[in-house]
Amino acid sequence: MPEDKREWEVHPNAAGVRVDQFLAQRIPDFSRAYVQKLVDEGQATIDGSVCRRSQRLRPFQMLELCVPAPTALDVKAEDIPLDIVYQDEHLLVVNKAVGMVVHPNTHDRDGTLVNALLHHCDDLSGINGVERPGIVHRIDKDTSGLLLVAKHDQAHHHLSDQFREHSTERLYIALVYGGAPQPDDGTITTWIGRDPRDRKRMASVDGSGKHAITHYQVAEDYGPCAMVECSLDTGRTHQIRVHMSEMGHPLIGDPVYGGLGKKRLPGDPKLRVLLTPIRGQMLHAATLGFIHPATDKYTKFQVPPPPRMMDVIRGLRTSARMDPEAEGPWDRPDAPSFGRRNALVPDYEAESY
């Protein structure tokens, strides 16, 4: 596919408008973030000269935007089983397994979700480049749960805008050490960036990080451990793991943020047997809600934690003399979002799956 060149003459009514705003209004299929990316890469010119995204337009200038052709894909398709929760011609919702990397990187060139998607789907959006076709958002390798995949660029832009505006509904289930957080519900607001003492970790850093907001509420208190629901306004790398650890409640099994130390294990011998072998954070993306890009209807999906995590939950419930088979937050499609600033509050019945 050749590159796509588009051209506009600036009408006097558009004088003073920023370049990125002007382009986003005239190409509704592109998200403003994608438009800004193109402008930052030098793909936009005014009267033949490269311009800035913040540049203000003047009457009768000629603005041109060049949309590069998609880069040839260099990732092989692999026949890997996928748990596809929902699929139509616009998108997929996948229940990602524990241990699966979302996209290829320098260490994982195969066996990723992208490799599997290329086998299962012929049509995926290419906005995020050659190594992340269709991927709208990510979750960590050892985190399980719901992921949204776009099948074409228009859907990708629509969905990406919702994530950028923090209007999607994302509920995570976390099992933590240190008992139930106090207070038992609240909001954590920090700036997350690379830990200056260990560049492989993330941490809350003053001034130099990205704004991160996590709302939490205790779902079940097991004494030495707890189940915590986390709802996100933002989606920073390792956000829940960092915020819970910094509260003194690292996720059970988290090898990076304090969830493996023997000092964290409860004194109860049965719980020690249950929790000692766990490697990998007990974190599950249980709920995902968004506006469908084709129907404009609010659509919501829920999936229970994977079998290993459910075994741990049953063991913790039994130790706390709770019903091990009681329903959990993943069984409540009508439960409202909590705490989130831009949470969707549809005035129509949601389509739940």
ZANU-928760 format. One record per residue (C-alpha): residue in one letter; residue number from 0; x, y, z. Coordinates in pm, 1 decimal. Each point is the difference from the previous one (the first is absolute). Last residue first. Layout:
{code:A; pos:NUM; c1:X; c2:Y; c3:Z}
...
//
This chain:
{code:Y; pos:352; c1:-2075.9; c2:-1117.2; c3:2845.0}
{code:S; pos:351; c1:-181.5; c2:322.0; c3:79.3}
{code:E; pos:350; c1:-172.7; c2:237.7; c3:-243.1}
{code:A; pos:349; c1:-69.7; c2:300.5; c3:217.6}
{code:E; pos:348; c1:-353.0; c2:127.8; c3:50.7}
{code:Y; pos:347; c1:-29.9; c2:365.5; c3:-78.1}
{code:D; pos:346; c1:85.5; c2:319.4; c3:185.5}
{code:P; pos:345; c1:367.6; c2:-93.0; c3:-5.6}
{code:V; pos:344; c1:215.6; c2:111.6; c3:292.5}
{code:L; pos:343; c1:352.4; c2:-21.9; c3:-140.5}
{code:A; pos:342; c1:264.2; c2:67.1; c3:260.5}
{code:N; pos:341; c1:190.9; c2:323.2; c3:-54.0}
{code:R; pos:340; c1:122.6; c2:60.5; c3:355.4}
{code:R; pos:339; c1:-4.4; c2:-357.5; c3:120.5}
{code:G; pos:338; c1:-88.3; c2:-65.2; c3:361.6}
{code:F; pos:337; c1:-213.7; c2:-305.8; c3:-49.4}
{code:S; pos:336; c1:-149.3; c2:-157.0; c3:-309.4}
{code:P; pos:335; c1:-351.6; c2:-133.7; c3:45.8}
{code:A; pos:334; c1:-73.9; c2:-371.6; c3:53.4}
{code:D; pos:333; c1:-240.3; c2:-126.7; c3:-267.4}
{code:P; pos:332; c1:236.3; c2:-262.9; c3:-140.0}
{code:R; pos:331; c1:60.5; c2:-150.9; c3:345.0}
{code:D; pos:330; c1:166.9; c2:-341.0; c3:-25.4}
{code:W; pos:329; c1:358.7; c2:130.9; c3:-40.9}
{code:P; pos:328; c1:-33.7; c2:177.7; c3:335.5}
{code:G; pos:327; c1:-24.9; c2:-341.7; c3:163.0}
{code:E; pos:326; c1:-269.8; c2:-261.2; c3:56.9}
{code:A; pos:325; c1:43.0; c2:-230.3; c3:296.6}
{code:E; pos:324; c1:156.7; c2:-341.2; c3:-65.6}
{code:P; pos:323; c1:248.8; c2:3.6; c3:289.0}
{code:D; pos:322; c1:-272.9; c2:109.8; c3:245.8}
{code:M; pos:321; c1:193.6; c2:184.1; c3:269.6}
{code:R; pos:320; c1:168.1; c2:-144.6; c3:306.1}
{code:A; pos:319; c1:308.5; c2:222.4; c3:-45.7}
{code:S; pos:318; c1:218.6; c2:-301.4; c3:-82.1}
{code:T; pos:317; c1:-267.1; c2:-122.7; c3:-242.0}
{code:R; pos:316; c1:-8.9; c2:337.1; c3:-174.2}
{code:L; pos:315; c1:378.2; c2:1.5; c3:-39.0}
{code:G; pos:314; c1:-4.6; c2:-351.2; c3:-146.4}
{code:R; pos:313; c1:-286.0; c2:82.5; c3:-236.9}
{code:I; pos:312; c1:182.0; c2:314.7; c3:-116.6}
{code:V; pos:311; c1:320.5; c2:-198.4; c3:-56.0}
{code:D; pos:310; c1:-184.1; c2:-259.0; c3:-207.2}
{code:M; pos:309; c1:-165.2; c2:282.1; c3:-197.2}
{code:M; pos:308; c1:344.5; c2:141.6; c3:-76.1}
{code:R; pos:307; c1:116.4; c2:-334.1; c3:-138.3}
{code:P; pos:306; c1:-322.8; c2:-49.2; c3:-199.5}
{code:P; pos:305; c1:6.6; c2:339.4; c3:-177.3}
{code:P; pos:304; c1:-195.8; c2:292.7; c3:146.5}
{code:P; pos:303; c1:-362.3; c2:38.5; c3:-108.3}
{code:V; pos:302; c1:-96.6; c2:184.7; c3:-320.6}
{code:Q; pos:301; c1:-208.7; c2:314.8; c3:-47.2}
{code:F; pos:300; c1:-93.9; c2:196.5; c3:-311.4}
{code:K; pos:299; c1:-182.8; c2:329.4; c3:-47.0}
{code:T; pos:298; c1:-129.9; c2:181.4; c3:-307.1}
{code:Y; pos:297; c1:-130.0; c2:357.0; c3:-1.5}
{code:K; pos:296; c1:-167.3; c2:51.3; c3:-334.9}
{code:D; pos:295; c1:142.4; c2:229.4; c3:-268.0}
{code:T; pos:294; c1:-79.1; c2:-278.4; c3:-250.7}
{code:A; pos:293; c1:317.2; c2:7.1; c3:-210.4}
{code:P; pos:292; c1:268.6; c2:115.7; c3:246.5}
{code:H; pos:291; c1:-148.7; c2:-196.6; c3:293.6}
{code:I; pos:290; c1:9.9; c2:225.8; c3:305.2}
{code:F; pos:289; c1:211.0; c2:-164.1; c3:270.2}
{code:G; pos:288; c1:-6.8; c2:-238.3; c3:296.8}
{code:L; pos:287; c1:261.8; c2:-250.0; c3:113.4}
{code:T; pos:286; c1:-27.7; c2:-203.2; c3:319.4}
{code:A; pos:285; c1:218.3; c2:-273.1; c3:153.5}
{code:A; pos:284; c1:354.7; c2:113.4; c3:-74.4}
{code:H; pos:283; c1:174.8; c2:-241.5; c3:238.5}
{code:L; pos:282; c1:290.2; c2:47.8; c3:238.6}
{code:M; pos:281; c1:164.9; c2:-262.5; c3:221.0}
{code:Q; pos:280; c1:355.7; c2:101.1; c3:-87.1}
{code:G; pos:279; c1:235.1; c2:-269.3; c3:-126.9}
{code:R; pos:278; c1:153.3; c2:-292.1; c3:183.4}
{code:I; pos:277; c1:-221.4; c2:-172.9; c3:255.7}
{code:P; pos:276; c1:161.5; c2:-301.4; c3:169.8}
{code:T; pos:275; c1:-3.9; c2:154.4; c3:351.9}
{code:L; pos:274; c1:-368.7; c2:99.4; c3:-0.1}
{code:L; pos:273; c1:-193.2; c2:-321.7; c3:61.7}
{code:V; pos:272; c1:258.6; c2:-172.9; c3:221.3}
{code:R; pos:271; c1:37.8; c2:320.2; c3:202.7}
{code:L; pos:270; c1:-378.0; c2:26.8; c3:22.4}
{code:K; pos:269; c1:-23.0; c2:-350.4; c3:143.6}
{code:P; pos:268; c1:279.3; c2:72.4; c3:249.0}
{code:D; pos:267; c1:-176.2; c2:315.2; c3:133.4}
{code:G; pos:266; c1:278.2; c2:247.3; c3:78.0}
{code:P; pos:265; c1:-71.8; c2:210.5; c3:-306.0}
{code:L; pos:264; c1:271.9; c2:50.1; c3:-264.5}
{code:R; pos:263; c1:128.7; c2:355.4; c3:-41.4}
{code:K; pos:262; c1:326.9; c2:-67.0; c3:182.7}
{code:K; pos:261; c1:71.4; c2:-271.5; c3:-256.1}
{code:G; pos:260; c1:35.0; c2:263.9; c3:-270.4}
{code:L; pos:259; c1:-179.3; c2:-64.2; c3:-330.3}
{code:G; pos:258; c1:-241.5; c2:291.9; c3:-41.0}
{code:G; pos:257; c1:248.6; c2:282.1; c3:45.1}
{code:Y; pos:256; c1:-33.7; c2:202.5; c3:-318.8}
{code:V; pos:255; c1:198.2; c2:-193.4; c3:-260.5}
{code:P; pos:254; c1:-82.0; c2:-366.4; c3:61.6}
{code:D; pos:253; c1:-374.0; c2:58.7; c3:53.0}
{code:G; pos:252; c1:-132.3; c2:-325.8; c3:145.3}
{code:I; pos:251; c1:-267.1; c2:157.8; c3:219.4}
{code:L; pos:250; c1:-38.8; c2:365.0; c3:-96.4}
{code:P; pos:249; c1:179.5; c2:238.2; c3:230.1}
{code:H; pos:248; c1:-205.7; c2:165.5; c3:275.9}
{code:G; pos:247; c1:216.2; c2:259.6; c3:177.5}
{code:M; pos:246; c1:-163.6; c2:295.5; c3:-175.1}
{code:E; pos:245; c1:307.8; c2:22.9; c3:-224.6}
{code:S; pos:244; c1:-60.9; c2:-358.6; c3:-104.0}
{code:M; pos:243; c1:-362.7; c2:70.7; c3:-91.5}
{code:H; pos:242; c1:94.3; c2:303.4; c3:-208.2}
{code:V; pos:241; c1:288.4; c2:-168.5; c3:-181.5}
{code:R; pos:240; c1:-190.1; c2:-318.9; c3:-87.6}
{code:I; pos:239; c1:-307.3; c2:197.9; c3:-105.7}
{code:Q; pos:238; c1:203.5; c2:223.8; c3:-232.2}
{code:H; pos:237; c1:237.8; c2:-260.2; c3:-146.9}
{code:T; pos:236; c1:38.2; c2:219.9; c3:-311.6}
{code:R; pos:235; c1:-252.1; c2:282.7; c3:10.1}
{code:G; pos:234; c1:-365.8; c2:-42.9; c3:-92.4}
{code:T; pos:233; c1:-194.1; c2:298.5; c3:128.5}
{code:D; pos:232; c1:-339.0; c2:45.8; c3:167.4}
{code:L; pos:231; c1:21.0; c2:-358.8; c3:119.1}
{code:S; pos:230; c1:-227.7; c2:-210.4; c3:219.4}
{code:C; pos:229; c1:151.8; c2:-237.4; c3:254.2}
{code:E; pos:228; c1:-191.3; c2:-264.1; c3:194.4}
{code:V; pos:227; c1:189.6; c2:-140.0; c3:297.9}
{code:M; pos:226; c1:-3.3; c2:-355.7; c3:129.5}
{code:A; pos:225; c1:173.9; c2:-23.0; c3:335.7}
{code:C; pos:224; c1:280.8; c2:-169.1; c3:189.8}
{code:P; pos:223; c1:102.4; c2:-46.7; c3:365.8}
{code:G; pos:222; c1:-364.8; c2:9.6; c3:112.8}
{code:Y; pos:221; c1:-197.9; c2:-124.1; c3:-301.4}
{code:D; pos:220; c1:-178.7; c2:328.2; c3:-79.3}
{code:E; pos:219; c1:-208.2; c2:-5.8; c3:-317.7}
{code:A; pos:218; c1:-89.2; c2:274.4; c3:-250.6}
{code:V; pos:217; c1:217.7; c2:282.0; c3:134.1}
{code:Q; pos:216; c1:-36.2; c2:310.4; c3:-215.3}
{code:Y; pos:215; c1:242.7; c2:167.7; c3:-233.8}
{code:H; pos:214; c1:26.6; c2:299.7; c3:-229.1}
{code:T; pos:213; c1:330.8; c2:37.0; c3:-184.1}
{code:I; pos:212; c1:120.0; c2:326.6; c3:-153.5}
{code:A; pos:211; c1:338.1; c2:41.2; c3:-172.6}
{code:H; pos:210; c1:148.0; c2:324.6; c3:-138.2}
{code:K; pos:209; c1:318.6; c2:-78.4; c3:-188.5}
{code:G; pos:208; c1:339.2; c2:33.7; c3:166.4}
{code:S; pos:207; c1:263.9; c2:274.0; c3:32.6}
{code:G; pos:206; c1:-154.9; c2:226.6; c3:261.9}
{code:D; pos:205; c1:38.0; c2:-215.9; c3:307.5}
{code:V; pos:204; c1:39.2; c2:-370.5; c3:-62.0}
{code:S; pos:203; c1:-240.0; c2:-284.1; c3:75.9}
{code:A; pos:202; c1:183.0; c2:-311.6; c3:-106.4}
{code:M; pos:201; c1:65.0; c2:-227.0; c3:-298.8}
{code:R; pos:200; c1:259.8; c2:-273.5; c3:2.7}
{code:K; pos:199; c1:265.2; c2:-107.9; c3:-252.2}
{code:R; pos:198; c1:178.5; c2:334.5; c3:42.7}
{code:D; pos:197; c1:84.1; c2:-77.5; c3:362.7}
{code:R; pos:196; c1:93.9; c2:285.3; c3:234.9}
{code:P; pos:195; c1:-151.3; c2:275.3; c3:-216.3}
{code:D; pos:194; c1:-324.6; c2:-202.2; c3:-22.1}
{code:R; pos:193; c1:-132.8; c2:70.8; c3:-346.7}
{code:G; pos:192; c1:-315.7; c2:209.5; c3:1.4}
{code:I; pos:191; c1:-333.7; c2:29.7; c3:178.7}
{code:W; pos:190; c1:-151.4; c2:328.3; c3:119.5}
{code:T; pos:189; c1:-237.8; c2:-52.3; c3:292.0}
{code:T; pos:188; c1:-371.9; c2:-15.5; c3:80.3}
{code:I; pos:187; c1:-144.2; c2:-284.7; c3:207.3}
{code:T; pos:186; c1:-375.7; c2:8.7; c3:52.2}
{code:G; pos:185; c1:-193.5; c2:-156.3; c3:284.7}
{code:D; pos:184; c1:-172.5; c2:-299.7; c3:145.9}
{code:D; pos:183; c1:65.0; c2:-218.9; c3:302.0}
{code:P; pos:182; c1:183.8; c2:277.6; c3:178.8}
{code:Q; pos:181; c1:216.8; c2:-182.2; c3:70.6}
{code:P; pos:180; c1:114.1; c2:-280.2; c3:-227.7}
{code:A; pos:179; c1:-123.6; c2:-349.3; c3:94.6}
{code:G; pos:178; c1:269.0; c2:-235.9; c3:123.0}
{code:G; pos:177; c1:368.9; c2:48.2; c3:-73.6}
{code:Y; pos:176; c1:17.6; c2:-213.3; c3:-314.0}
{code:V; pos:175; c1:-206.8; c2:62.4; c3:-309.6}
{code:L; pos:174; c1:-227.2; c2:-182.1; c3:-242.5}
{code:A; pos:173; c1:-98.4; c2:233.6; c3:-283.9}
{code:I; pos:172; c1:-315.8; c2:5.0; c3:-212.5}
{code:Y; pos:171; c1:1.4; c2:259.3; c3:-276.5}
{code:L; pos:170; c1:-287.9; c2:212.2; c3:-129.6}
{code:R; pos:169; c1:29.6; c2:196.9; c3:-321.5}
{code:E; pos:168; c1:-282.5; c2:224.0; c3:-119.0}
{code:T; pos:167; c1:90.9; c2:221.1; c3:-295.5}
{code:S; pos:166; c1:-31.4; c2:378.6; c3:22.0}
{code:H; pos:165; c1:365.6; c2:73.0; c3:78.2}
{code:E; pos:164; c1:19.6; c2:257.1; c3:-284.9}
{code:R; pos:163; c1:303.6; c2:-180.7; c3:-146.1}
{code:F; pos:162; c1:-174.8; c2:-334.7; c3:40.5}
{code:Q; pos:161; c1:-310.5; c2:130.0; c3:-176.5}
{code:D; pos:160; c1:210.4; c2:160.3; c3:-273.3}
{code:S; pos:159; c1:176.0; c2:-332.0; c3:-56.1}
{code:L; pos:158; c1:-337.0; c2:-166.6; c3:-56.5}
{code:H; pos:157; c1:-106.6; c2:239.6; c3:-275.9}
{code:H; pos:156; c1:346.2; c2:4.6; c3:-160.8}
{code:H; pos:155; c1:17.2; c2:-381.0; c3:-0.3}
{code:A; pos:154; c1:-351.8; c2:-33.3; c3:-138.2}
{code:Q; pos:153; c1:91.3; c2:227.6; c3:-291.4}
{code:D; pos:152; c1:327.8; c2:-186.0; c3:-51.8}
{code:H; pos:151; c1:-148.0; c2:-345.9; c3:-38.1}
{code:K; pos:150; c1:-26.0; c2:-318.6; c3:204.2}
{code:A; pos:149; c1:53.7; c2:153.1; c3:343.3}
{code:V; pos:148; c1:102.9; c2:-216.0; c3:298.4}
{code:L; pos:147; c1:-123.2; c2:47.2; c3:358.4}
{code:L; pos:146; c1:154.9; c2:-196.8; c3:284.8}
{code:L; pos:145; c1:-173.5; c2:-176.3; c3:288.1}
{code:G; pos:144; c1:177.5; c2:-212.3; c3:256.9}
{code:S; pos:143; c1:325.0; c2:-131.8; c3:135.3}
{code:T; pos:142; c1:302.0; c2:181.4; c3:140.9}
{code:D; pos:141; c1:327.7; c2:-193.7; c3:-23.3}
{code:K; pos:140; c1:105.3; c2:159.1; c3:-329.9}
{code:D; pos:139; c1:-121.7; c2:347.8; c3:92.6}
{code:I; pos:138; c1:-309.8; c2:158.3; c3:-152.7}
{code:R; pos:137; c1:-21.9; c2:197.7; c3:-321.3}
{code:H; pos:136; c1:-223.5; c2:242.3; c3:-188.7}
{code:V; pos:135; c1:-138.9; c2:45.9; c3:-353.7}
{code:I; pos:134; c1:193.5; c2:-282.4; c3:-169.3}
{code:G; pos:133; c1:-125.1; c2:-46.1; c3:-354.7}
{code:P; pos:132; c1:342.7; c2:-58.6; c3:-149.4}
{code:R; pos:131; c1:273.5; c2:48.4; c3:261.9}
{code:E; pos:130; c1:330.7; c2:-92.4; c3:-162.9}
{code:V; pos:129; c1:-25.7; c2:169.3; c3:-337.5}
{code:G; pos:128; c1:-132.5; c2:334.4; c3:110.0}
{code:N; pos:127; c1:-262.2; c2:112.4; c3:251.1}
{code:I; pos:126; c1:-248.2; c2:108.5; c3:-263.6}
{code:G; pos:125; c1:-7.7; c2:-329.1; c3:-186.6}
{code:S; pos:124; c1:-353.7; c2:-116.9; c3:67.4}
{code:L; pos:123; c1:-65.9; c2:-372.7; c3:-20.9}
{code:D; pos:122; c1:-172.7; c2:-200.9; c3:-272.6}
{code:D; pos:121; c1:106.1; c2:-355.2; c3:-75.0}
{code:C; pos:120; c1:-72.1; c2:-119.9; c3:351.2}
{code:H; pos:119; c1:76.3; c2:-327.5; c3:182.8}
{code:H; pos:118; c1:360.6; c2:-45.8; c3:-115.4}
{code:L; pos:117; c1:94.5; c2:366.9; c3:30.0}
{code:L; pos:116; c1:-169.0; c2:6.4; c3:340.0}
{code:A; pos:115; c1:226.2; c2:-277.3; c3:129.9}
{code:N; pos:114; c1:320.1; c2:180.6; c3:-97.2}
{code:V; pos:113; c1:-143.8; c2:319.4; c3:152.3}
{code:L; pos:112; c1:-79.2; c2:-180.5; c3:325.9}
{code:T; pos:111; c1:362.8; c2:-107.5; c3:23.1}
{code:G; pos:110; c1:161.9; c2:-340.0; c3:-58.3}
{code:D; pos:109; c1:267.6; c2:154.0; c3:-219.6}
{code:R; pos:108; c1:261.3; c2:273.3; c3:5.0}
{code:D; pos:107; c1:20.5; c2:25.5; c3:377.8}
{code:H; pos:106; c1:324.5; c2:154.2; c3:126.8}
{code:T; pos:105; c1:35.0; c2:299.7; c3:-234.4}
{code:N; pos:104; c1:-375.5; c2:50.9; c3:-3.2}
{code:P; pos:103; c1:-301.6; c2:-169.4; c3:-152.5}
{code:H; pos:102; c1:-346.2; c2:97.9; c3:127.4}
{code:V; pos:101; c1:-233.6; c2:-97.1; c3:284.3}
{code:V; pos:100; c1:226.0; c2:-239.0; c3:191.5}
{code:M; pos:99; c1:-184.9; c2:-312.0; c3:116.6}
{code:G; pos:98; c1:86.6; c2:-126.9; c3:349.2}
{code:V; pos:97; c1:-352.6; c2:11.8; c3:141.2}
{code:A; pos:96; c1:-256.9; c2:-36.5; c3:-277.4}
{code:K; pos:95; c1:-163.1; c2:289.9; c3:-177.7}
{code:N; pos:94; c1:-381.4; c2:4.1; c3:-15.6}
{code:V; pos:93; c1:-43.8; c2:159.2; c3:-341.4}
{code:V; pos:92; c1:-256.2; c2:255.6; c3:-116.2}
{code:L; pos:91; c1:1.6; c2:36.1; c3:-376.4}
{code:L; pos:90; c1:-84.5; c2:294.0; c3:-221.8}
{code:H; pos:89; c1:-172.5; c2:139.6; c3:-308.0}
{code:E; pos:88; c1:-127.3; c2:-296.3; c3:-203.1}
{code:D; pos:87; c1:-125.6; c2:-173.2; c3:315.0}
{code:Q; pos:86; c1:161.5; c2:-192.2; c3:283.9}
{code:Y; pos:85; c1:-65.9; c2:-71.0; c3:366.3}
{code:V; pos:84; c1:160.8; c2:-203.9; c3:278.6}
{code:I; pos:83; c1:284.2; c2:-134.3; c3:-213.7}
{code:D; pos:82; c1:202.3; c2:-239.9; c3:217.8}
{code:L; pos:81; c1:297.5; c2:-53.0; c3:-229.2}
{code:P; pos:80; c1:183.8; c2:-319.7; c3:-90.0}
{code:I; pos:79; c1:333.3; c2:59.3; c3:-179.8}
{code:D; pos:78; c1:29.3; c2:-76.9; c3:-371.9}
{code:E; pos:77; c1:276.6; c2:248.2; c3:-74.1}
{code:A; pos:76; c1:12.8; c2:288.7; c3:-247.5}
{code:K; pos:75; c1:344.8; c2:143.8; c3:-61.6}
{code:V; pos:74; c1:94.1; c2:359.6; c3:71.4}
{code:D; pos:73; c1:163.2; c2:210.9; c3:-270.0}
{code:L; pos:72; c1:-299.3; c2:205.2; c3:-113.7}
{code:A; pos:71; c1:70.6; c2:241.0; c3:-285.1}
{code:T; pos:70; c1:-23.8; c2:359.5; c3:114.9}
{code:P; pos:69; c1:-333.0; c2:166.5; c3:-68.5}
{code:A; pos:68; c1:18.4; c2:277.7; c3:-261.6}
{code:P; pos:67; c1:84.9; c2:340.4; c3:142.1}
{code:V; pos:66; c1:-274.7; c2:259.1; c3:53.2}
{code:C; pos:65; c1:120.3; c2:328.6; c3:-149.5}
{code:L; pos:64; c1:-180.8; c2:310.7; c3:119.2}
{code:E; pos:63; c1:-14.0; c2:325.1; c3:-194.9}
{code:L; pos:62; c1:-113.2; c2:342.9; c3:119.7}
{code:M; pos:61; c1:-25.3; c2:278.6; c3:-256.8}
{code:Q; pos:60; c1:-35.9; c2:342.7; c3:161.8}
{code:F; pos:59; c1:-305.7; c2:197.4; c3:-105.8}
{code:P; pos:58; c1:-68.7; c2:151.2; c3:343.8}
{code:R; pos:57; c1:259.7; c2:-57.9; c3:272.8}
{code:L; pos:56; c1:48.1; c2:-312.9; c3:210.2}
{code:R; pos:55; c1:141.5; c2:-12.7; c3:350.1}
{code:Q; pos:54; c1:296.6; c2:-230.3; c3:65.8}
{code:S; pos:53; c1:-49.0; c2:-237.2; c3:291.5}
{code:R; pos:52; c1:60.4; c2:-316.6; c3:-205.8}
{code:R; pos:51; c1:314.5; c2:148.6; c3:-151.7}
{code:C; pos:50; c1:57.3; c2:63.2; c3:-370.6}
{code:V; pos:49; c1:220.3; c2:-126.7; c3:-282.8}
{code:S; pos:48; c1:11.5; c2:253.0; c3:-284.0}
{code:G; pos:47; c1:-176.3; c2:-49.2; c3:-335.4}
{code:D; pos:46; c1:-269.3; c2:262.7; c3:46.4}
{code:I; pos:45; c1:-72.6; c2:-154.0; c3:339.5}
{code:T; pos:44; c1:136.1; c2:-352.6; c3:34.6}
{code:A; pos:43; c1:-100.2; c2:-312.8; c3:191.7}
{code:Q; pos:42; c1:192.3; c2:-332.9; c3:-3.1}
{code:G; pos:41; c1:285.5; c2:131.8; c3:213.9}
{code:E; pos:40; c1:-5.3; c2:-285.5; c3:254.0}
{code:D; pos:39; c1:-157.9; c2:231.8; c3:258.8}
{code:V; pos:38; c1:-284.9; c2:65.7; c3:-246.0}
{code:L; pos:37; c1:-59.7; c2:-372.3; c3:-47.5}
{code:K; pos:36; c1:3.1; c2:-63.2; c3:375.7}
{code:Q; pos:35; c1:-237.4; c2:290.8; c3:57.1}
{code:V; pos:34; c1:-244.4; c2:-149.7; c3:-250.2}
{code:Y; pos:33; c1:25.9; c2:-335.2; c3:177.2}
{code:A; pos:32; c1:-73.5; c2:161.0; c3:337.8}
{code:R; pos:31; c1:-290.8; c2:193.0; c3:-151.8}
{code:S; pos:30; c1:-153.1; c2:-329.1; c3:-105.3}
{code:F; pos:29; c1:-42.2; c2:-57.1; c3:-370.7}
{code:D; pos:28; c1:-337.4; c2:-98.5; c3:-152.7}
{code:P; pos:27; c1:-123.4; c2:353.1; c3:69.5}
{code:I; pos:26; c1:243.8; c2:144.1; c3:-255.8}
{code:R; pos:25; c1:-112.3; c2:361.3; c3:-32.8}
{code:Q; pos:24; c1:-40.6; c2:72.8; c3:370.1}
{code:A; pos:23; c1:326.6; c2:-177.9; c3:88.8}
{code:L; pos:22; c1:182.8; c2:201.7; c3:-266.0}
{code:F; pos:21; c1:-116.9; c2:338.6; c3:128.0}
{code:Q; pos:20; c1:66.0; c2:-93.7; c3:362.4}
{code:D; pos:19; c1:352.5; c2:-118.9; c3:-81.9}
{code:V; pos:18; c1:79.9; c2:317.7; c3:-196.3}
{code:R; pos:17; c1:-131.3; c2:231.1; c3:271.2}
{code:V; pos:16; c1:-287.1; c2:230.9; c3:-96.2}
{code:G; pos:15; c1:80.5; c2:371.1; c3:-34.5}
{code:A; pos:14; c1:-171.9; c2:37.5; c3:-335.9}
{code:A; pos:13; c1:-256.9; c2:-271.5; c3:-59.3}
{code:N; pos:12; c1:-280.1; c2:241.1; c3:-99.8}
{code:P; pos:11; c1:239.7; c2:154.7; c3:-254.0}
{code:H; pos:10; c1:4.6; c2:-333.8; c3:-185.0}
{code:V; pos:9; c1:332.5; c2:-183.1; c3:-1.8}
{code:E; pos:8; c1:60.6; c2:-175.4; c3:-330.8}
{code:W; pos:7; c1:17.7; c2:-373.2; c3:56.8}
{code:E; pos:6; c1:216.0; c2:-285.5; c3:-127.7}
{code:R; pos:5; c1:20.0; c2:-375.9; c3:53.1}
{code:K; pos:4; c1:278.3; c2:-235.9; c3:-106.2}
{code:D; pos:3; c1:-38.5; c2:-375.5; c3:54.6}
{code:E; pos:2; c1:309.0; c2:-219.3; c3:-30.9}
{code:P; pos:1; c1:-26.5; c2:-290.8; c3:-237.8}
{code:M; pos:0; c1:-154.3; c2:-339.6; c3:97.6}
//
